[in-house]
Amino acid sequence: MNSSSATEAVPPGTNGNRIGPILDLARWAPSGDNTQPWRFEIVSDTHLVVHGSDTRRTVVYDLRGHASQLAIGILLEYLAIAASGWGLRTEPAYRRPSDNAHDDDEHPTFDVRFREDPSLPSDPLFPFLKTRSVNRKPLGSRPLTPTEKSSLSAQLGTRFSGYRVEWIEGWKKKAELARILQICGKLRLTIPEAYRVHRQVIAWKSRFSDDRIPDQALGLSPVILPLMEWIMGSWERVRFFNRFLGGTLIPRLQLDILPALFCSAHFVLLSPVPLRSPEAYVEAGRALARIWLGVAKLGLQFQPETTPLIFRSYHREGIPFSGYPEAPATSGKIAGSLDRLMPGVEMDRAVFLGRVGRGEAPSARSLRLPVDRLLTTG
């Protein structure tokens, strides 16, 4: 067993099963808005079933469940990395809808087998499963070194060699992305579909939360948070402030513009081919997990910036996503601007957009549900 895993407690409800300590590490996998779209069924000491779900019916950011599928892929990679600390290799197998009790792709299910492999070393990313986090505040702007970039790309290894990272660097490029992100920010703060999501996922007056995002981790200044909480109390207040008092200006400045400008770089993770199935998105999530953990290994900070890709997909696929009259034109503007920012890059292969930079680890963060609350009997 990896020495750092020896102190992991066996979670309640696992009956001493060695899968228990592995789950206690894997549960720290990130997911959109800390939704944790998975439950665990322990079949035996060597067999785990991951019951996934997605939030496409209630969350505007989860187009066709893709965001949840990426998160489930991250979880599977977390399981593999955690299991390596016990000399175990994981072998996940996707249950296709015809073999799934739900018989749909909204509930992707995986059988994960654990196999002894004495020659398997502990994954170098093992120590960072818990410490990896999201930092939404402005960061240091010193560029990444070639060695740091190479280190991140190397985390993909041969298994994910078809994936690659494209960098968005320099003040001019970062300023253009800041412009795109603030357009996304205005759209997010204007459409009722996003308001319903934000109201559900923010834990106000909180530094930590097991199943939501604590307000102190949002990146807003402490002076603004009480006002934002009051405004978010009703859609009527949101509409009034947006229409008459420029209610989106300060949030866009603090959440979109300043973080986009003040960082080392932004990056786009590209898949070998455009993703067409839930299984492909899950596999992409596994690749993303290694990049994210690789950032933590370098001592850098990380933030997802996926809304431009999401709104671009809505526009490219012609899918209505809001009753707000200006939403279609705004998403088209976002799509065109993003494509122009990345000339020569096939953006249909873009899996993830994020930023990295140097800075202090966040003092507030999302936690996770304990393992016993994530267990199911099927």
Secondary structure per residue as TSV (DSSP state, phi and psi in degrees):
chain	resnum	aa	ss	phi	psi
A	1	M	-	360.0	141.0
A	2	N	-	-57.7	136.3
A	3	S	G	-60.6	-34.3
A	4	S	G	-74.1	-13.8
A	5	S	G	-93.4	-7.6
A	6	A	T	-65.3	-23.9
A	7	T	T	-91.7	-1.5
A	8	E	-	-66.7	129.1
A	9	A	-	-77.0	150.8
A	10	V	-	-78.9	120.0
A	11	P	-	-63.9	149.2
A	12	P	T	-58.7	147.3
A	13	G	T	87.9	-2.9
A	14	T	S	-103.1	-0.4
A	15	N	T	53.6	36.3
A	16	G	T	76.6	1.1
A	17	N	-	-58.7	137.2
A	18	R	T	-67.7	-16.1
A	19	I	H	-66.7	-26.1
A	20	G	H	-54.6	-54.2
A	21	P	H	-62.6	-30.6
A	22	I	H	-66.5	-43.4
A	23	L	H	-63.8	-33.5
A	24	D	H	-64.9	-24.3
A	25	L	H	-89.9	-43.2
A	26	A	H	-65.3	-27.7
A	27	R	T	-62.6	-13.6
A	28	W	T	-80.6	4.6
A	29	A	-	-58.5	137.5
A	30	P	-	-75.9	153.1
A	31	S	-	-148.4	156.6
A	32	G	G	-57.0	123.3
A	33	D	G	56.8	25.0
A	34	N	G	58.8	37.3
A	35	T	-	-74.9	-23.3
A	36	Q	-	48.8	65.1
A	37	P	-	-80.3	55.2
A	38	W	E	-153.4	153.7
A	39	R	E	-136.8	153.0
A	40	F	E	-113.9	133.3
A	41	E	E	-118.5	112.4
A	42	I	E	-87.2	108.8
A	43	V	E	-84.7	-42.7
A	44	S	E	-157.3	-175.6
A	45	D	T	-66.4	-15.3
A	46	T	T	-125.4	8.3
A	47	H	E	-138.1	120.2
A	48	L	E	-122.8	139.0
A	49	V	E	-109.7	125.6
A	50	V	E	-99.4	112.9
A	51	H	E	-95.1	107.6
A	52	G	E	-94.0	165.3
A	53	S	-	-151.9	166.0
A	54	D	-	-131.0	171.7
A	55	T	-	-116.5	26.2
A	56	R	T	-59.6	-28.7
A	57	R	T	-77.8	-18.2
A	58	T	T	-124.7	-14.8
A	59	V	-	-119.8	118.4
A	60	V	T	-65.5	-22.2
A	61	Y	T	-83.6	-2.7
A	62	D	-	-109.3	59.8
A	63	L	G	-56.4	117.9
A	64	R	G	53.9	22.6
A	65	G	G	78.1	9.6
A	66	H	H	-64.4	-40.1
A	67	A	H	-63.3	-40.7
A	68	S	H	-67.6	-37.2
A	69	Q	H	-65.2	-39.7
A	70	L	H	-60.3	-42.7
A	71	A	H	-63.0	-39.7
A	72	I	H	-64.9	-36.9
A	73	G	H	-62.9	-41.6
A	74	I	H	-59.8	-43.0
A	75	L	H	-58.7	-44.6
A	76	L	H	-62.2	-37.3
A	77	E	H	-70.2	-37.2
A	78	Y	H	-59.6	-43.1
A	79	L	H	-59.5	-43.4
A	80	A	H	-64.2	-43.1
A	81	I	H	-68.3	-43.3
A	82	A	H	-62.9	-43.5
A	83	A	H	-64.1	-29.3
A	84	S	H	-62.5	-26.0
A	85	G	T	-68.2	-16.6
A	86	W	T	-108.4	14.1
A	87	G	T	67.9	30.2
A	88	L	E	-114.9	139.1
A	89	R	E	-103.9	137.7
A	90	T	E	-98.6	146.9
A	91	E	E	-133.8	86.9
A	92	P	E	-80.4	141.2
A	93	A	E	-129.9	127.9
A	94	Y	E	-79.4	128.6
A	95	R	E	-85.4	111.1
A	96	R	-	-67.5	156.5
A	97	P	G	-48.6	-36.5
A	98	S	G	-66.0	-21.5
A	99	D	G	-103.7	5.0
A	100	N	S	-104.6	136.3
A	101	A	T	-58.0	-30.6
A	102	H	T	-79.2	-23.3
A	103	D	-	54.6	43.4
A	104	D	S	-155.2	172.5
A	105	D	T	-97.6	8.3
A	106	E	T	-82.0	-10.5
A	107	H	S	-129.7	66.9
A	108	P	-	-62.3	131.6
A	109	T	E	-123.7	138.6
A	110	F	E	-129.6	132.4
A	111	D	E	-89.8	120.9
A	112	V	E	-111.6	117.2
A	113	R	E	-100.6	141.3
A	114	F	E	-109.4	126.3
A	115	R	E	-124.0	132.2
A	116	E	E	-63.1	133.8
A	117	D	-	-147.1	89.0
A	118	P	T	-58.0	-22.8
A	119	S	T	-85.1	-4.7
A	120	L	-	-79.9	118.9
A	121	P	-	-78.5	158.4
A	122	S	-	-65.1	132.0
A	123	D	-	-61.2	135.2
A	124	P	T	-59.2	-18.1
A	125	L	T	-88.0	-3.9
A	126	F	G	-52.0	-46.1
A	127	P	G	-66.8	-8.5
A	128	F	G	-109.0	8.0
A	129	L	T	-61.1	-37.4
A	130	K	T	-91.0	-32.5
A	131	T	T	-80.7	-21.4
A	132	R	-	-56.8	137.0
A	133	S	-	-152.7	-176.6
A	134	V	-	-113.5	134.5
A	135	N	-	-124.1	113.0
A	136	R	-	-97.4	7.3
A	137	K	S	-95.1	161.1
A	138	P	-	-56.7	143.0
A	139	L	-	-122.2	176.6
A	140	G	B	-66.0	147.4
A	141	S	-	-102.1	3.8
A	142	R	-	-61.4	127.2
A	143	P	-	-59.7	156.1
A	144	L	-	-69.2	147.5
A	145	T	-	-84.0	158.7
A	146	P	H	-55.9	-35.4
A	147	T	H	-65.2	-40.9
A	148	E	H	-65.6	-41.3
A	149	K	H	-64.0	-43.3
A	150	S	H	-63.8	-38.1
A	151	S	H	-62.0	-41.7
A	152	L	H	-67.3	-44.4
A	153	S	H	-63.4	-34.5
A	154	A	H	-66.4	-23.2
A	155	Q	T	-63.9	-21.5
A	156	L	T	-70.5	-27.6
A	157	G	T	61.1	-167.6
A	158	T	T	-75.2	-29.9
A	159	R	T	-61.1	-38.9
A	160	F	T	-113.0	32.4
A	161	S	T	-65.1	-20.1
A	162	G	T	-75.5	-15.1
A	163	Y	-	-85.8	153.3
A	164	R	E	-148.1	160.3
A	165	V	E	-109.3	128.6
A	166	E	E	-108.2	133.5
A	167	W	E	-101.1	143.0
A	168	I	E	-115.5	107.6
A	169	E	-	-132.3	168.0
A	170	G	H	84.9	150.4
A	171	W	H	-62.8	-36.9
A	172	K	H	-64.7	-47.6
A	173	K	H	-66.1	-41.7
A	174	K	H	-65.3	-36.5
A	175	A	H	-65.3	-39.2
A	176	E	H	-66.5	-41.2
A	177	L	H	-67.0	-35.9
A	178	A	H	-59.0	-40.2
A	179	R	H	-62.8	-42.8
A	180	I	H	-65.1	-43.6
A	181	L	H	-65.3	-36.6
A	182	Q	H	-72.4	-27.4
A	183	I	H	-66.5	-42.7
A	184	C	H	-61.0	-40.8
A	185	G	H	-61.8	-42.3
A	186	K	H	-63.8	-40.7
A	187	L	H	-64.0	-44.7
A	188	R	H	-60.4	-37.8
A	189	L	T	-86.5	0.3
A	190	T	T	-111.9	-32.4
A	191	I	-	-86.7	137.9
A	192	P	H	-64.0	-28.4
A	193	E	H	-62.3	-37.2
A	194	A	H	-76.8	-35.8
A	195	Y	H	-56.6	-43.7
A	196	R	H	-61.6	-36.9
A	197	V	H	-67.7	-49.5
A	198	H	H	-60.0	-38.6
A	199	R	H	-64.6	-32.8
A	200	Q	H	-80.3	-31.9
A	201	V	H	-97.6	-10.0
A	202	I	E	-93.0	129.2
A	203	A	E	-99.4	104.8
A	204	W	T	-75.4	153.3
A	205	K	T	55.2	41.2
A	206	S	-	-133.9	144.0
A	207	R	S	-98.6	-28.5
A	208	F	E	-135.8	155.0
A	209	S	E	-153.2	137.8
A	210	D	S	-75.0	-28.0
A	211	D	S	-139.2	12.0
A	212	R	S	-141.2	-169.7
A	213	I	E	-104.7	117.6
A	214	P	E	-65.4	140.9
A	215	D	G	-60.7	-29.1
A	216	Q	G	-72.8	-7.8
A	217	A	G	-101.1	3.7
A	218	L	S	-74.5	-26.9
A	219	G	S	101.7	0.0
A	220	L	-	-84.3	150.7
A	221	S	-	-68.8	149.5
A	222	P	T	-57.9	-27.4
A	223	V	T	-68.9	-34.4
A	224	I	T	-82.8	-29.1
A	225	L	H	-55.4	-47.1
A	226	P	H	-59.9	-39.3
A	227	L	H	-65.3	-42.9
A	228	M	H	-62.9	-39.7
A	229	E	H	-60.7	-43.3
A	230	W	H	-66.1	-44.1
A	231	I	H	-61.9	-41.7
A	232	M	T	-71.6	-3.0
A	233	G	T	-67.6	-21.2
A	234	S	-	-154.1	150.7
A	235	W	H	-67.3	-31.3
A	236	E	H	-63.0	-40.6
A	237	R	H	-65.4	-41.6
A	238	V	H	-59.6	-47.6
A	239	R	H	-61.6	-42.0
A	240	F	H	-63.8	-48.7
A	241	F	H	-66.0	-39.1
A	242	N	H	-65.1	-37.2
A	243	R	H	-81.3	-40.9
A	244	F	H	-110.2	-21.8
A	245	L	S	-122.8	16.4
A	246	G	-	58.4	45.3
A	247	G	T	-62.4	-18.6
A	248	T	T	-91.2	-9.1
A	249	L	H	-65.2	-53.2
A	250	I	H	-66.1	-46.0
A	251	P	H	-58.2	-40.4
A	252	R	H	-66.1	-36.9
A	253	L	I	-64.5	-46.4
A	254	Q	I	-82.0	-31.2
A	255	L	I	-97.9	-22.1
A	256	D	I	-120.4	-56.3
A	257	I	I	-70.8	-55.0
A	258	L	H	-64.3	-45.6
A	259	P	H	-60.8	-36.3
A	260	A	H	-66.7	-36.4
A	261	L	H	-77.4	-39.9
A	262	F	S	-101.7	87.6
A	263	C	S	-164.0	169.6
A	264	S	S	-74.7	-41.2
A	265	A	E	-171.8	161.0
A	266	H	E	-108.3	159.2
A	267	F	E	-143.3	154.2
A	268	V	E	-119.8	127.7
A	269	L	E	-92.1	123.0
A	270	L	E	-108.9	135.6
A	271	S	-	-87.2	162.0
A	272	P	S	-60.2	-37.5
A	273	V	S	-139.9	161.1
A	274	P	-	-56.7	139.2
A	275	L	-	-80.5	133.8
A	276	R	-	-125.5	-4.3
A	277	S	S	-143.4	158.4
A	278	P	H	-56.0	-40.0
A	279	E	H	-62.3	-37.3
A	280	A	H	-67.8	-39.0
A	281	Y	H	-66.2	-37.7
A	282	V	H	-62.2	-43.7
A	283	E	H	-62.8	-39.6
A	284	A	H	-63.4	-36.4
A	285	G	H	-61.3	-34.7
A	286	R	H	-65.2	-41.1
A	287	A	H	-64.2	-43.0
A	288	L	H	-60.5	-39.8
A	289	A	H	-56.3	-38.9
A	290	R	H	-71.1	-35.8
A	291	I	H	-66.1	-46.8
A	292	W	H	-60.6	-46.4
A	293	L	H	-69.1	-31.8
A	294	G	H	-64.1	-34.8
A	295	V	H	-62.4	-44.3
A	296	A	H	-63.1	-37.5
A	297	K	H	-62.6	-33.6
A	298	L	T	-80.4	-3.0
A	299	G	T	76.5	20.1
A	300	L	-	-97.5	166.4
A	301	Q	E	-103.2	159.4
A	302	F	E	-144.2	143.2
A	303	Q	E	-146.4	130.0
A	304	P	E	-68.2	147.7
A	305	E	-	-140.2	57.0
A	306	T	-	-86.6	-11.7
A	307	T	H	-60.9	-36.1
A	308	P	H	-59.2	-39.7
A	309	L	H	-67.1	-38.5
A	310	I	H	-66.4	-49.1
A	311	F	H	-66.4	-33.0
A	312	R	H	-61.8	-43.5
A	313	S	H	-64.5	-42.5
A	314	Y	H	-56.3	-43.9
A	315	H	H	-68.0	-48.9
A	316	R	H	-62.9	-33.6
A	317	E	T	-92.5	-1.3
A	318	G	T	64.7	36.3
A	319	I	-	-100.2	119.6
A	320	P	-	-65.5	137.4
A	321	F	-	-132.7	-2.3
A	322	S	-	-157.4	150.0
A	323	G	S	-82.9	-4.9
A	324	Y	-	-66.8	123.4
A	325	P	T	-58.0	-32.9
A	326	E	T	-87.2	-2.0
A	327	A	H	-60.7	-46.9
A	328	P	H	-60.2	-45.6
A	329	A	H	-65.9	-37.5
A	330	T	H	-67.7	-42.0
A	331	S	H	-65.4	-34.2
A	332	G	H	-65.6	-38.6
A	333	K	H	-64.2	-40.8
A	334	I	H	-63.5	-45.5
A	335	A	H	-60.7	-47.3
A	336	G	H	-63.9	-42.5
A	337	S	H	-64.9	-39.8
A	338	L	H	-66.7	-40.6
A	339	D	H	-65.0	-38.4
A	340	R	H	-70.5	-28.4
A	341	L	H	-68.6	-29.2
A	342	M	S	-119.2	62.8
A	343	P	T	-64.1	139.7
A	344	G	T	83.3	-2.4
A	345	V	S	-107.0	128.6
A	346	E	-	-77.5	95.3
A	347	M	G	-68.8	-14.1
A	348	D	G	-66.9	-13.8
A	349	R	G	-96.3	1.4
A	350	A	E	-71.9	122.4
A	351	V	E	-96.1	-36.7
A	352	F	E	-156.8	145.1
A	353	L	E	-125.4	132.5
A	354	G	E	-154.2	177.4
A	355	R	E	-133.3	153.4
A	356	V	E	-133.7	155.9
A	357	G	E	-174.0	176.3
A	358	R	B	-99.1	138.5
A	359	G	-	173.3	176.8
A	360	E	-	-72.2	146.3
A	361	A	-	-62.9	144.6
A	362	P	-	-64.1	143.8
A	363	S	S	-87.2	-12.6
A	364	A	S	-125.7	143.7
A	365	R	E	-161.8	163.7
A	366	S	E	-76.8	136.0
A	367	L	-	-98.1	-156.3
A	368	R	-	-140.2	156.3
A	369	L	-	-63.8	144.7
A	370	P	-	-65.8	157.8
A	371	V	H	-58.2	-38.4
A	372	D	H	-64.4	-23.1
A	373	R	H	-87.1	-8.2
A	374	L	H	-101.6	-1.8
A	375	L	B	-84.5	145.9
A	376	T	-	-141.3	163.0
A	377	T	-	-99.8	9.6
A	378	G	-	121.2	360.0
